[in-house]
Amino acid sequence: MINSASRVTAVGRAALLAFLCFASIYAVDASARTLEEEQQCLALSIYWEARGESRVGMFAVGWVVLNRIYDGQFPSTPCDVVREGGERPPCQFSWWCDGRSDQPRERDSWIRALLVAADLLTNPPPDPTGGALFYHSTDIRAPWARPRARTARIGAHVFYR
């Protein structure tokens, strides 16, 4: 169930999109990226974290990246959010710092992830996570989750604020 208070309004979505476009095209950091590069970073995160999920599950994982950008306590672009902490643990997303290749191997899942990322960056659907900033797979116990408020369980992921 989606908490109506957590839904991003049309104005909020437009503001977020404008912010993402501004941040990605006129990046504050020295490495100005294009919207296409930001889509690639978001899609990689969706692919590696949720490629076996439904479309809603993929959107949910992508929304965590967007919620972090929108929150202001995290970096201001998808690439910077995904890469926060560097390529060695501890990092924010295990696929980024696991020492393995980040090149997608499953073509169909990669295309789905790219399409979901494009939708999230241009016309995002309502956030099914209730504003989550964190998540973990249901098959692990995350000690960091205890002090956080659980907002949703979607597919094989549990989401927290």
C-alpha positions, 0 to 999 in steps of 0.5 A: 500500500502506498502512503498518499502523503509519500506520493510525489505530486505533479509539481514535485515530479516536475521540480525533481525532473528540473533539478535532475536535468540541471544537476546532470547537465550543469553538474556542480562537480567538475565532471559535467555529465549528460542526462544520458550518462545519468540514465546509464548510472541509474539503469546500472543500479536498477539492473544489478539490484533488481533485474529479476524483479517486476517493473514495479520492483525495478521502479522501487529500486530506482526510486531510492536513488531519486529519493536520495537526490531529493532528500538533500543528504546525499549527492545530487545526481544519480551517478554520484548517489550510486558511486558514493563511497567509492569502489571499495567497501563500504559503499552505498550499493554493493554491485558498485564496489564488489570488484566485479565487472559492472557490464550488464550480461543479460540483454533483455534485463538491461533494456528493461532497466534502461527503459525504467531509468528513462521513465524515472528521469523524465516522467516518474510514476508515483513512488511505491516505496513511501519515500525510502532512502534504503533497501535490502534484499529479503534474503539478508539481515541488514543490521543498519535497518533496525533504527529505520522505519520500514516503508514497503516490501516490494518483490524481494526487497524491503524499503526503509526511511 
